[in-house]
Amino acid sequence: MLKPMSEPAPGGVARQALSEGVERHRLPDGTTLLVREQHATPLVAVCLLVRGGAWQETATTGGRTHLLQRCLLKGTTRRSGADLAFELESHGISLSPFTGKDMSGISVGLLSRHLEVGLQLLAEVMWSPALDQAAVEQEKRNIVQELERKQDDPLGWSLELCERSMFPGHSYSVPLTGLPETVADTPSAALPAWHRSLYGRPEDTIVCVVGDVPVDRVRELWPPWGLPSVGRAAAPAVPQFQGVSIRQSKPRHQAAVCLGFPAPAVTAADHAAFDVLNHLLSGMGSRLFVEVRDRQGLAYVVNSGYEARLAGGTFRCYLATSPEQEAAAQAALQHELVRLQEEPPPADEVARAVQYIRGLHAIGLQRNSAQAARLAWYELAGLGYEAVDRHVEALGEVTPDDIQRSARTWLGGPGTVAIVSPVDTPQPATR
């Protein structure tokens, strides 16, 4: 049973039952509407999520959803991009399209008194973008230039190389932004059909509204569906992991190492255990930071990251170091992963990690927009918006043995290694 919002969690971190007070409605068009009323300030946040998009891309269509989302604010069939910007700014409305591996969407922030015009502009951008050929071609050039600049950052580039190689043939291996060649080769004429396939799915659409507005007012103002329905999106295939090694030489005075492994999906039973495992390795007080950076002095940046997706998660730990210490730093990184498999972490270390995650959770949910995004994501994942609180509860039930089992399950095999270094061959590992 969820604790009251005012009751402190174990460890002294006050937790907010985010799902408390949320109302769920199925609108006539099939859209799922979530509303959480909060009247402390005259502000409203809207998060619209659509299942699909990037996971439906292939090696040749990679980046198409990102390109589409970038073009939504370039004008609609009713207004030019300049007129749209003027209308948004004159009402103090922020409207931001975004792209993810499992979903895409649009976030809106506004004063509650502008809710009607905000929803009208959201509908206009979502269902009636102009997708003018000249604007699309300009945005393609902008994206290609951004992608080419990404290769100048060894650490960021090693992270991308790692993820590209982990799930061959699966859309999870395709960068969200695409590759320079796939973006440049995207026909402008292909975007309208791609748009209809993404935003023509009411049954796959979640709209979450958090803020100073009653639920009946949202239902009254939600615009009629603006596109022919194209049916539900097929579920993403489960990615098959492949452990490989990639090495690229870059003329920089820095070496970057990234180790990648498969990880639990957001719906997996050990999602909470792996979340805690990741936090044992990430941050300034983590095992990686204390051991690899502080005690051994082998890296000046070291961290890890876990992304729980619908079909399967990804885990990457990474570091930046000098070329001379590359091999030793990589060995130290791998040693910490093996240590979690060989012995359960101390209970007090696990408790600190849980308290830290819960603290981040509570801090992150201070904004209406963060609440709307979190509720919408769990609803879209099929777990129900209530799962946002169930996950926080599950963190407190994770034991050291759970973490060791999860480490053995997901980190026991050969990982994918991506190295970006100014030298073509690794230096001998030394301690």
ABEGO torsion letter per residue (X at the ends): XBBBAABBBBGGBBBBBAABGBBBBBBAAGBBBBBBBBAABBBBBBBBBBBEGAAABBAAABGAAAAAAAAAAAEBAABBAAAAAAAAAAAGBBBBBBBBAABBEBBBBBBAAAAAAAAAAAAAAAAABAGBAAAAAAAAAAAAAAAAAAAABAAAAAAAAAAAAABBGBAAABBAAEBAAAAAABBAAAAAAAAAAAAABAAABBBBBBEBBBAAAAAAABBBBABBBAEBBBBBBBBBBBBBBBBBBBBBABBBBBBBBBBBBAABAAAAAAAAAAAAABEAABAAAAAAAAAAGABABBBBBBBBBAAEBBBBBBBBBBAAAAAAAAAAAAAAAAAAAABBBBAAAAAAAAAAAAAAAAAAAABAAAAAAAAAAAAAAGAEAAAAAAAAAAAAABBAAAAAAAAAAAAABBBBBBBBBABABBBBBBX
